[in-house]
Amino acid sequence: MGKTPLAIYLPNTQDEDRFYRVSEREIIKFRAELNLTENDILCSWITRPYEDRWSSVGLEAWLQLAEVDRRMHLYAVGLPQSLLTIIADSDIDIRNRVYLRESLDTDCELRTCYSASDLFLHSTKIGESFGNVIAEAQLCQTPAIVLSTPHRTNAQVEVAGHGVGGIVVRNLAGYCEALRTLANDKDIRVQLGMAGRKRILANYSPGQLVVDMAAVFDICVHCRRHAMDLPKALAMQGLATQYSSRALHAGYRDISGGLSLLSAVLLSMRAPLSKVASLNSWVYPRWHTRGWEFVSKHWFKFMEKFKSD
């Protein structure tokens, strides 16, 4: 493609057969085991206990709201010791509304937890290269609140889909506002949940990524033949991100001041977000094992086309 090396990142595949909203009976059973009422708000946070990865912003926002709203409950899986210490230092009334698990080991456990939750929380210091847990929660129709990290890896903002499948915030104040608003408005939660599942399937299903990968090959060959600028060509086809750090700050400033969160949700159905997960970077295609088998079966469909090129 020229002297400047270029690589392209396609998102991780998401399988709708593994993650979907479970039955109402299963949801009621899960919440009953926690002694939750219909009006209680269950937030889930599913992580791995890596100390240097997770930000306390999401937890601090939940604690602030939990102090004044006894409906707030938290189901936390795999928290690192630093976050466990914050919980241990809180009032006993709040600690009694936190349910800790070291891990959830099966897809069944995960999708039941996602489905029974009203909101999925996510905040990281270093961002995500994709963010599977966010996509999995949305496949179970649970909206996510994610923290933007524009100066680090920041794929979570595209996976969440601001105002479509979740809410993107910039700081603790924004997180508190988003959490409070969604906790108090079931209609918005349902709207985000339904739209989020549709968006994940539209952008990250194995079949769609096969189509996207074929399109990338097609564009690469075309650009090479006609000496065209590859990043620009990919962006024109909706296959490359067009977000900059400045655009991210401008786009999400309404979450910590300005427009109300409800207005932000209703007005954010703008141009589709990128199908490239990593912001301001180009990296090689990545596939999870569960998606690769599907992709390999369809490889011949477009590789034959390029053998003669």
C-alpha positions in Angstrom: 0.0 0.0 0.0 3.0 2.3 -0.1 5.8 3.1 2.3 3.6 3.7 5.3 2.5 0.5 6.9 -1.2 0.2 7.5 -3.3 -2.4 9.3 -7.0 -2.7 9.9 -9.0 -3.7 12.9 -12.3 -5.5 12.6 -14.3 -5.9 15.8 -14.8 -9.0 17.8 -17.7 -11.2 16.8 -20.8 -11.4 19.0 -23.0 -14.6 19.0 -26.7 -14.1 19.5 -27.0 -17.8 20.3 -24.9 -17.4 23.4 -26.2 -14.1 24.7 -29.8 -13.1 24.7 -32.5 -12.0 27.2 -33.6 -15.0 29.3 -37.2 -15.7 30.2 -39.1 -13.5 32.7 -39.3 -16.6 35.0 -35.5 -16.8 35.2 -35.2 -13.1 35.8 -37.7 -13.2 38.6 -35.9 -16.2 40.2 -32.5 -14.5 40.0 -33.8 -11.3 41.6 -35.8 -13.2 44.2 -32.6 -15.0 45.4 -31.2 -11.5 46.1 -34.5 -10.5 47.9 -35.1 -7.7 45.3 -38.4 -6.1 44.8 -39.8 -5.1 41.4 -38.9 -1.5 42.1 -35.3 -2.1 43.1 -32.6 -1.2 40.7 -29.9 -3.8 40.1 -26.7 -2.7 38.5 -24.1 -5.3 37.5 -20.4 -4.9 36.9 -18.5 -7.9 35.6 -14.7 -7.7 35.4 -11.5 -9.6 36.0 -9.5 -8.6 39.1 -6.7 -6.6 37.3 -5.7 -3.8 39.6 -4.2 -1.5 37.0 -7.2 -1.7 34.6 -10.4 -0.7 36.4 -11.3 2.8 37.3 -13.3 3.5 40.5 -15.5 6.1 38.8 -18.4 3.7 38.1 -18.3 2.4 41.7 -18.1 5.8 43.2 -21.1 7.0 41.2 -23.1 4.0 42.4 -22.1 4.6 46.0 -23.2 8.3 45.8 -26.6 7.3 44.5 -26.9 4.3 46.9 -26.4 6.7 49.9 -29.6 8.5 49.0 -31.6 5.9 47.1 -32.2 2.5 48.9 -33.5 1.0 45.7 -29.9 0.8 44.4 -28.2 -2.7 44.5 -24.9 -3.8 42.9 -24.0 -7.3 41.6 -20.2 -7.2 41.2 -18.1 -10.0 39.7 -14.3 -10.2 39.7 -13.6 -6.8 41.3 -9.9 -6.1 42.1 -8.9 -5.6 45.7 -8.8 -1.8 45.4 -12.5 -1.6 44.6 -13.4 -4.3 47.2 -11.7 -2.0 49.8 -13.9 0.9 48.8 -17.0 -1.2 49.3 -15.7 -2.5 52.6 -15.2 1.1 53.8 -18.8 2.0 53.0 -21.7 2.0 55.5 -23.2 -1.3 56.4 -26.5 -0.4 54.9 -24.8 0.0 51.5 -22.6 -3.1 52.0 -25.8 -5.1 52.5 -26.9 -4.1 49.0 -23.7 -5.3 47.3 -23.5 -8.9 46.1 -20.0 -10.1 45.4 -18.9 -13.0 43.2 -15.4 -14.1 42.2 -16.6 -15.3 38.8 -19.4 -16.4 36.6 -18.3 -19.5 34.8 -20.9 -20.3 32.2 -22.8 -18.4 29.5 -26.0 -19.3 31.2 -24.9 -17.6 34.5 -23.7 -14.6 32.5 -26.8 -14.0 30.4 -29.0 -14.5 33.4 -27.1 -11.9 35.4 -27.1 -9.5 32.4 -30.8 -10.0 31.8 -31.8 -9.6 35.5 -29.8 -6.4 35.8 -31.4 -3.0 35.1 -28.1 -1.4 34.2 -24.6 -2.5 33.3 -21.7 -0.4 34.7 -18.3 -0.1 33.1 -15.3 2.2 33.9 -11.7 1.5 33.1 -8.5 3.5 33.4 -7.0 2.3 30.1 -10.0 1.8 27.9 -11.0 -1.3 25.9 -9.7 -2.7 22.6 -13.3 -3.8 22.2 -15.3 -4.6 25.3 -17.1 -7.9 25.1 -18.9 -7.6 28.4 -20.6 -4.4 27.1 -21.8 -6.1 23.9 -22.9 -9.2 25.8 -25.0 -7.1 28.3 -26.6 -5.2 25.4 -27.4 -8.5 23.6 -29.3 -9.3 26.8 -31.1 -5.9 26.4 -29.4 -4.3 29.4 -28.1 -0.8 28.7 -24.5 0.1 29.6 -23.0 3.2 31.1 -19.3 3.5 30.1 -16.5 6.0 30.8 -14.8 7.6 27.9 -11.0 7.4 27.9 -10.1 9.5 24.7 -6.4 9.6 25.4 -6.2 5.8 25.8 -7.8 2.8 24.0 -11.4 3.9 23.8 -13.4 1.3 21.8 -16.0 1.1 24.6 -17.6 4.3 23.4 -18.4 2.8 20.0 -19.5 -0.5 21.4 -21.9 1.1 23.9 -23.4 3.4 21.2 -24.1 6.7 23.0 -27.9 7.2 23.2 -28.6 4.0 21.3 -27.5 1.1 23.4 -26.0 2.9 26.3 -24.7 6.2 27.7 -21.1 7.5 27.4 -19.8 9.8 30.1 -16.6 11.7 30.6 -16.2 11.9 34.4 -17.7 11.1 37.8 -20.3 13.9 37.6 -21.5 12.6 34.3 -21.6 9.1 35.5 -23.7 10.1 38.5 -26.1 12.0 36.2 -26.4 9.1 33.8 -26.9 6.6 36.6 -29.5 8.7 38.4 -31.5 9.4 35.3 -31.6 5.9 34.0 -32.4 4.5 37.5 -35.4 6.8 37.6 -36.7 6.2 34.0 -37.6 2.6 33.1 -38.9 3.7 29.6 -35.4 5.0 28.7 -33.8 1.8 30.0 -36.2 -0.4 27.9 -35.6 1.8 24.8 -31.8 1.6 25.1 -31.9 -2.1 25.8 -34.0 -3.0 22.8 -32.0 -0.6 20.5 -28.7 -1.9 21.9 -29.3 -5.5 21.0 -30.3 -4.5 17.4 -27.2 -2.4 17.1 -24.8 -5.1 18.3 -26.3 -7.7 15.9 -26.2 -5.2 13.0 -22.6 -4.3 13.6 -20.8 -7.3 15.3 -22.5 -10.5 14.2 -20.2 -13.0 12.5 -22.2 -12.7 9.2 -21.9 -8.9 9.2 -18.2 -9.0 9.9 -17.6 -11.4 7.0 -19.3 -8.9 4.8 -17.2 -6.1 6.3 -14.0 -8.0 5.9 -14.8 -8.7 2.2 -15.5 -5.0 1.7 -12.1 -4.1 3.3 -10.3 -6.5 0.9 -12.2 -5.0 -2.0 -11.3 -1.4 -1.0 -7.7 -2.3 -0.4 -7.3 -3.8 -3.9 -9.1 -0.8 -5.5 -6.9 1.7 -3.7 -3.8 -0.1 -4.7 -4.7 -0.2 -8.3 -5.8 3.5 -8.4 -3.3 5.0 -5.9 -6.1 6.1 -3.7 -5.8 7.0 0.0 -6.9 3.9 1.9 -8.0 5.5 5.2 -10.1 8.0 3.4 -11.7 5.3 1.2 -12.5 3.2 4.3 -14.0 6.1 6.1 -16.2 6.9 3.1 -17.6 3.4 3.2 -18.4 3.6 6.9 -15.6 1.2 7.7 -13.3 3.5 9.6 -13.8 5.7 12.6 -14.1 9.4 12.1 -13.9 10.4 15.7 -11.1 12.5 17.2 -10.5 13.2 20.8 -11.9 16.7 20.3 -15.1 15.3 18.7 -15.5 12.9 21.6 -15.3 15.7 24.2 -17.7 17.9 22.2 -20.2 15.0 21.6 -20.4 13.9 25.2 -20.2 17.3 27.0 -24.0 17.3 27.4 -23.7 14.4 29.8 -21.9 16.5 32.4 -23.7 19.8 31.7 -25.8 21.4 29.0 -28.5 19.2 27.4 -30.5 17.0 29.8 -29.7 13.3 29.6 -33.2 12.6 28.1 -32.6 15.1 25.4 -29.2 13.6 24.7 -30.8 10.1 24.3 -33.5 11.4 22.0 -31.2 13.5 19.9 -28.3 11.1 19.6 -29.8 8.9 16.8 -27.3 10.4 14.4 -25.0 8.8 11.8 -24.1 5.2 12.5 -21.0 4.7 14.5 -17.9 3.2 13.0 -17.6 -0.6 12.5 -13.9 -0.2 13.4 -13.6 -0.5 17.2 -10.3 1.2 18.0 -10.4 5.0 17.9 -7.6 6.9 16.2 -5.6 3.7 15.4 -5.3 1.0 12.8 -4.5 -2.5 13.9 -4.8 -6.0 12.4 -8.1 -7.9 12.2 -8.9 -9.8 15.4 -11.4 -12.6 15.8 -12.4 -14.6 18.9 -12.2 -18.4 18.5 -16.0 -18.6 18.5 -16.2 -16.4 15.4 -13.2 -17.7 13.5 -14.8 -21.0 12.7 -17.7 -19.2 11.1 -15.4 -16.8 9.2 -13.2 -19.6 7.9 -16.2 -21.4 6.4 -16.9 -18.2 4.3 -13.3 -17.3 3.5 -13.4 -18.9 0.1 -16.3 -16.7 -0.9 -14.1 -13.7 -1.3 -10.6 -15.1 -1.4 -11.3 -16.7 -4.8 -12.1 -13.3 -6.1 -8.6 -11.9 -5.2 -6.5 -14.9 -6.4 -6.3 -13.4 -9.9 -5.6 -9.8 -8.7 
